[in-house]
Amino acid sequence: MIQWGRPEWLWLLAAWAVAGWAAFALLRRRTRRLAEMADSALWAQLVPGRDERRLRRKLALWLAAGALVAASLARPQWGTRWEEVRRRGLQIVVALDTSNSMLAVDLKPTRLQQAKWGVRDLVARLKGDRIALLAFAGSSFLQCPMTIDYAAFLMTLEDVRAGIIPRGGTSIAEALRGAMKAFDLQSAGDRVVILVTDGEAHEDDAAALLPELKEKDIKVFAVGVGTPEGELIPAEKVPGGFLKDRQGNVVKSALREDTLAKLATTTGGAYVRAAPGDFGLERIYEQGILPLRREAQESRMARMHEDRGAWFIGLALLLLALEAAWPDAARRPRRPNGEVTP
């Protein structure tokens, strides 16, 4: 069974299928117009070397090669291998905001989808560090406990959606309490919370937890998702509509950075604002998390999925080579004087 390491790229297959349909439709249209202009028996004189079947074969090869390249970007995986992974003391809890405000589109396609892509890229950089996933809104829930099984973590991440936490609103304090419970406090390594949210806390004062965070030596790295100008929140159940409050006013969600910056700087972490093309987690990892203290602990064998994208690329190149080698014109017999017969 094929698994996909980057399933968000599968949309390219749908786009490529539409492009292929359009290409064949244009080819059929050109054939119809040619038929309107002249009888098919005269086509060889009007359009020398034209071969309908050859054109279709070459177009099919191009489309198949493009589809294979698109599929390779989604990192197709099948089969597994066992790999020794040394568990290290650094623990990371990703606290991901799943409130309705994360559906705003000031970061395309939505704040939440950008956040999930950023977390996925972060996981690709980890080498034995343990990581957990906590989803939060008005309350929190530990979606994935502390683990070094990154494949399992990513599968859990893929299932996260807005509204997965029944209680609405946004409580950063509740997220931090849930994150503190997820840590193994017996480990000697550093403990990190990566807080990904638009900062619109409606429930309580997260700054009240600063003494406890410092006592447990937990560093908070925060990523502010959204823009200070704000954006309307699409209503999922009303196509083209926007979320409204109880008074019937359209809700506009804006990035609130004050609390996030305070939590980060006071605990020894860092705050970054997400931007298109630079979500910020790579900077957090390179400048903040990578230098932290890691204590090597026991090693274990972990089952890793085998990436097979190279097979798809190789097959695509083979199809392109076949297309290039295909003759551009059908061979036609020559007269004794060397002229090509019509």
Secondary structure, 3 states (H helix, E strand, C coil): CCEECCHHHHHHHHHHHHHHHHHHHHHHHHHHHHHHHCCHHHHHHHCCCCCHHHHHHHHHHHHHHHHHHHHHHCCEEEEEEEEEEEEECCEEEEEEECCHHHHCCCCCCCHHHHHHHHHHHHHCCCCCCEEEEEEECCCEEEEEEEECCHHHHHHHHHHCCCCCCCCCCCCHHHHHHHHHHHCCCCCCCCEEEEEEECCCCCCCCHHHHHHHHHHCCEEEEEEECCCCCCEECECCCCCCCECECCCCCECEECCCCHHHHHHHHHHCCEEEECECCECCHHHHHHHHHCCCCCCEEEEEEEEEEEECHHHHHHHHHHHHHHHHHCCCCCCCCECCCCCECC
